[in-house]
Amino acid sequence: MERPKNRFLEELEQGLVDYLDKESILLEYEAHIDEILLEAYDCKDEQEMFETIVSRLGCPEEIAGMWKEELSVTPSNMKWLFILMNIFFFGGGSLLTFFHNVFEWKWLSVIWSHLTAIPTLIAFIYMFFWALLGYEIGKGFGHGGRNLLKKTFLLSLIPNVVLMVLTVFEIIPHSWFEPLLTKTFIIACIILTILLYPISWLGYRWGRKASV
């Protein structure tokens, strides 16, 4: 059943003629077509098989149009969007910590006490952010987004590392993070930081599959 597969890929290639990442996209769809062929191994009619592929993946013209829209978001824009979002999270948290400890406003103390009471929830929300990073890159750039994910991850991780260094060397007073800064919390932060890339990678794989 190579003919339906080759026909589909040839039509898709014609629609992707101007794309620099065309080969990666074709490889991605070829892998999914192989899965479909394995599932429908008992089908002997080539036209029926081609129609099955189209029903599962969409017609080549529609797919090419989808990629044209997806690729209008440049890797550079996507990368800096998530980097700035991570800086926003850390910047907002840093300002909250600074104002709470310097000015001791009552209303801010109430917010601080509520946030420090739910560190686990905050950690899960933050891990979801990193999973979303991988998912959006996988969905938007497919197989070609692997290097983009690595670059975005490393650059986005800079605020995390800077904060850890400033805290470990007590450039930022430990008292500012009470009651969070316990031995258990520090160990949890280290473990979660180590897990961030695997979480992003799983999100990337999920997004890459969803792009097809």
C-alpha positions, 0 to 999 in steps of 0.5 A, spaced: 500 500 500 505 504 498 501 508 492 496 511 497 501 513 501 506 516 496 500 520 492 498 523 499 505 525 500 506 528 493 500 532 493 502 535 500 509 536 498 506 540 492 503 544 497 509 545 501 513 547 496 515 554 499 517 551 506 524 551 508 522 545 513 518 541 508 522 535 509 521 535 517 513 536 516 513 530 510 517 525 515 512 527 520 506 525 516 509 519 513 510 516 520 502 517 521 500 514 515 505 508 516 501 507 523 494 508 519 497 503 514 498 498 520 491 499 523 488 498 516 492 492 513 486 488 511 484 493 506 486 492 499 483 497 495 488 503 494 483 508 493 479 506 499 486 506 503 487 513 500 480 516 502 482 513 509 488 517 510 485 523 508 479 522 513 484 521 518 489 526 517 485 531 512 486 533 505 493 535 503 491 542 500 488 543 507 494 541 511 498 545 507 494 551 508 494 549 516 501 549 516 502 556 512 498 559 518 501 555 523 508 558 520 506 565 520 508 565 527 516 565 527 520 561 532 523 567 534 517 570 536 514 564 540 521 563 543 521 570 546 514 570 548 515 564 553 521 567 555 518 574 557 512 570 560 517 566 565 520 573 566 513 576 568 512 570 573 519 571 576 518 579 576 511 579 579 513 574 584 520 578 586 516 585 586 511 581 591 516 579 595 520 585 596 514 590 597 511 585 602 518 585 606 520 592 605 513 596 606 509 591 610 502 593 608 497 589 611 493 588 604 499 585 601 501 581 607 494 578 607 495 576 599 502 573 601 499 569 607 494 566 602 500 564 597 505 561 601 499 557 604 498 553 597 506 552 594 504 545 592 498 549 587 503 554 585 508 549 583 503 545 579 501 551 575 508 553 574 509 546 571 503 546 567 506 553 564 512 549 562 508 543 559 504 548 555 511 551 552 513 544 549 506 543 547 505 550 543 512 549 540 510 542 538 504 544 535 506 550 531 513 547 529 512 539 529 519 535 528 523 542 527 521 545 533 526 540 537 532 545 537 527 551 538 524 547 545 532 547 547 533 554 546 527 556 549 528 552 555 535 554 557 533 561 556 527 561 560 531 557 565 535 563 567 531 567 572 530 560 576 537 559 576 539 567 578 534 566 583 537 560 586 544 563 586 541 569 590 538 565 595 543 560 596 548 566 597 543 570 601 544 576 597 536 575 598 535 575 605 532 568 607 527 571 612 524 574 606 521 567 604 518 565 610 515 560 611 516 557 605 524 557 605 524 550 609 529 544 607 523 540 604 521 546 600 528 547 597 529 540 596 522 540 592 524 546 588 531 542 586 527 536 584 522 540 580 527 544 576 530 538 574 523 535 572 522 542 568 525 539 561 522 532 561 515 536 562 516 540 557 519 535 552 512 531 554 508 537 552 512 538 545 511 530 543 503 531 545 503 538 541 507 535 535 502 529 535 496 534 535 499 538 529 497 532 525 
